[in-house]
Amino acid sequence: EPPGTPPVPAPPAGSRSSGFEDTAWDRARRWRPTRTGVAIAALLLVALVVLMLTGPRRAGYLDPAAVDPSGSRAVATILGDLGIRVSDVRTTADVAANARGSTVLITDSRLPSGAMIDSVLDAGPARVILVEPFPGTPAFDRLAAGTELTDPAEGDPVAPGCQLDVAVRAGSASLPGARYDTRSWSASAQACYDDPESAAVLVIPARAGRPEVVLLGRAHPLTNDGLDEQGNAALALGLLGERDDLVWWRPSPRDPALAEDADASVTDLVPAWVVPVLIQILVACLLVVWWRSRRLGRLVVEPLPVVVRAGQTTSGHARLLHTHHARADAALH
């Protein structure tokens, strides 16, 4: 130090140097929780646990008690407020026990077998509503045979385009998804939303041994997410609430009725169009094999002007690699 410079006093024991700032970690280590803070944190934790245990947690596609966007608690609650008894059932036996003179909503038409559908029809329902049905399934073939699918549509609102009272009261609705060609039913069916050649809602009148059948190309109007769009609420309530009793059938793989079909053959379980398609694919493969095999003829032996021995070729290749110092290529060979 230069002469005359006063010495710098040492910092007191336990104090921090002025050149270092107090960090958040240091402050956190010195913090001690108070009784008030602990009490508030405990109350918040208890409130969170109570909300998790008592709040609505049920979720599921077209579940009448689910509150998620794909659930249907909203429409089921409104129907209940209107005095309609909604029965949420999962088995064929429960459906048959409650189907007499009621509306049966089938949320998944792919799972029920032909025997299950026949059991429900024998119970005498007044109306059966199929959600997003497709040709080839037993439910579709027994209730709407002859109806064909057309190109699906977007979610733009469409006018009813028919004289069905429910659709007229609902007005324009948002019905994205499948469309049905109803020309095979001529004037006996009601084709609504778009036109008879591309209808999102098809109502087939009751006939001998069959109840009134409604094909709904998309479940969007029945969900919590789509119920408040355009006239979806009025359409859903009109289709489901015409009778005092609504049997909300959500088919389950655990249905005991499915065990009766356990001995069915493969051809009984697959749709009817699978076998013809497989035959066509097999014929097409055989034709391709036959076409390609005709292009193969005898091997043509071409006389070479010079015959080079294999040993000479190998040694010449090695000299080229050595001349160009191509150690990497030599290692590969």
N, C-alpha and C positions, 0 to 999 in steps of 0.2 A: 504494500500500500504506500502511496505517496506520503511523505512526512507531513504531519499536521492534520491528517484525516481522522476524525473521531471514530472510534470503533462502533460497529453496529451492535446494538444490544440484542442478546439472544431472546427469542420468543418465549413466553412463559410455558411452563410444562403443561401439556394437555391442550394447548391452543393450536389453531391451524395457521399456516403461513398465509399472509395477505395475498400472495401470488396465486392461490388456488381458490376457486369458487366452491361453494357448498353444492354438491350434486344431488339429484333426486334420489339416488340410491342411498346416500348418506342420510338424507332426511327420512327416508322410509325406514331405515334401520333404527333411527331414534324415535319413530312414532310408536306410541303405545295406545291400543284401543281403549276407549272409555266405555263405561257401562251403557251410556245412551246409544253409542254406535253399535255395540253388540246387540242391544235390544232391538234396534231398528232392522239390523241385518237378519236377526232371527224371525221377526215378523214378516219380512219380505219373503224369506225362504218358506215359511209356513203357508203364506198366501199363494205362492207359486205351486206348492205341492197340492193344495186344495183345488186350485184351478185345473191342474192336470188330472186329478182324480174325479172331479165332478163335471168338468166341461165335456162337451160333445166330441168324442174321438172317433166315432164310427165313420168309416169311409168305404166306398165300393161303387162299382159301376151299376147304375140304376137301382141302388139300394134305397128303399123308401125311408130309411132312417139315417142315411149318410148325408153329411153336410159339405163334403168336398164338391168341386165343380161337376164331376161326373155322377154324383149322387142325385137322389130324387126326393129328398126330405121336404122340399118346398111344395111340390105339387101334392105329395101325400098329406101334408099338413092342411093344405087348403081343402082337399077333398074331405078330410075328416071334419073340418069346420062346417062344411056344407051338409053334414049328416050322412056321408057315404062311409060304409064300413070297409076299411082296407085291410085285407088279410095277407100278410107277408108269409108265403109258404115256400118250401124248398123241395118237397117230395111230391111224387105223382099221387100218392094216396091222399095227402092233404088237399091237393087241388080237386080231386074227384069228390071229396067229402064236402067241399064248399062251392062247387061249380054250378049247381042246379039253379038256372034262371039268372045267373050273374054274368059279369064281364070278366073274362080271363085274359090277363096280360102276360104274354110269354116274352121275357126280356132277352132270351137267347134261344133261337129256334134251331140251332145246330146240334145241341146236345140231346134233346128228347128223341127216343126211338119211335118207330111206328106203333109199337104196342102201347107205349106211354101216351101218345097222341090219341089213339083209339080209346084208351081208358078214360081220358078226359072228355072226349066227345060223347061217350056213352053216359056220362053224368048229366048231360043236357045243359050246357052253358048257352046263354042267349047271344053272346058275342065273344069272339076270340080275336085278340089284337096281337099280331106278330111284329116284333121290332127288328128291323134290318134283316128280313128273311132273304134267303137266296135259293134259287132252284137247285134241286139235287138233294135237299134235306128232307127227311120224312115229314116234318111239319108242313113244309111248303108243298110237297107233292100231294098230301092228303087234303089240304085246305085251299090251295090256289094253283092247282095243276093247270098248265096251259099258259100261264103268265110268263112273260119273258122280260129279262133285264135290258135296259138301254143304257146309254152313256150317263154317268153321274153328273150332277150339277154342283155349282158353287153355292155359297151361302147367301147370295143376293135374295132379298125379299121377292116373293112371287105371289101373284093374285090367285085366288081359289080356282077360278075358271070352271066351276061346276055349280050344281044346284043343291048340293048337300047342305042341310041346315047348319050343321056344326061349322063347316068351312065358311059359309056365307057370314055367319055371326063373327067368326074370328077375323075375317079379312085377310090381308096379306100376312104371310108368315115366312120365317127364315128356316128353310128345310134343305140344307146341303146333304149330299150323299146320293144314294141309289135312286133310280127312276125305273118305273115299270111300264111296259107296253101293254095296254089293256084292250087292244083292238080285237083280241080273240074272244073277249066277253061281250062284244057288240054293245048293245044298249042296256044290258042288264046290270052292269056295274057302274059305280060312280068313281070317276077318275078326277082327282083334284090336285091343284097346285102344279102348274105348267099346262099340259094338254093331254088328251087321251093317249097319245103315243109316247108320252114321257111324263108320268104322274108320280109324285112323291107320296101321295096317299091314295090307296085303292080300297074301295069298300065293295065287297062282294056280298050280295044279298043272301039271306038264308035260303037253303034249298033242302031237298029231301035228305034227312039224316045229317045235315050239316048246319051249324049256326051261322050267323052273320060273321064274316071274316073281314078284318081290316089289316091291310099291309101298310106299315109305316116305314118308309125308306131310311129314316135316320132317327136315332133316339134323342137328337138335340133338343126338341121341344119339351121333353120330359125331364131334362137335367136341370140342376140348380143354376148352371151357367147359361143355359139357353131359354129358360122359362120366361124371362122378362123381355125378350126380343120380339118386336113387332106383335103379331097376333098369336104367338106361340102358346101363351098361357090359356087363352080362350079355346084354342084348338085342343090342347092337352086335356083341359077340364071337360070339354065337350065329348071327346072320345072316351075318356075313362069314367066320366061321371054320369053316363046315361042311366045306369042301373044303380040300385041302392047298395049292392054288394060288388066289390072289386077284389078279385083274387089275383094278387101280385105274385106271379110265379117266377122265381129265379132258379132255373134248373141247376142242380148240383150233381157233380160226379159221384157223390156218396149216396145218391138216391137208390134205395133197395130195388127199385124197378129196373135199374140198369143191370143188376146181377142176373136177371132172367134172360138177358140177351148175351150172356157170357159164352154160350155155346154156339152162337151164330157164326156162320162162315165168313170168310173175308169178303166175298162178293155181296153178302148181306149188309156189311158194315160200310162199304165204300159207296159213294154216289153212283148212280146209274151211268153217268157219262165217262167214268174212269176206264172201263173195259174197252169201249170203242176207241178212245183216244190212245190207249196203249197198243191196240192192234194197228192203228194207223202209224204210230211211231215205229213199230216193228217192221211194217211193210216198207216205210220210207228208208229205214236203215238197210234192209236187204237190197233195195234198189240202188242205193249209193254204193254198197259193196260190189254189186254186179257191174255197175257202170265203171267203177275204178279198176276192177280186175280186168276188164276188156282192154284197158290201155297198156297192160303189161304183156309184152311178147317175149320171144326168145332172146337170149343174150347174144349180142353181136360181137364177134371177135374181130378186132381191127388190127391189121398188121402194123407194127411200129417200125419206123425207119432205123432206129438205133436201139440196141438192147444194152442197158447199163446195169451192171451187177449191183446188188444191194450193198455189198461191202464198199465198193467204190463210192456210192452215193453217201454212205455214212462218213467215210474218211474225208470226202470233199466238203461236206457240211461242217465237219469238225475243224478243218483248216480255215474255212471262212470265219467261223466264230473266233478262232485263235488270232487270226489276222486283225480283226476289228475289236479285240479285247472284250468280247461280249460275254463277260463272266455270268451275268444274270441269266441270259438266254441259255448258256451252256449248263447252268445248274438246273434249269427247268427240263432239259433233255436228258 
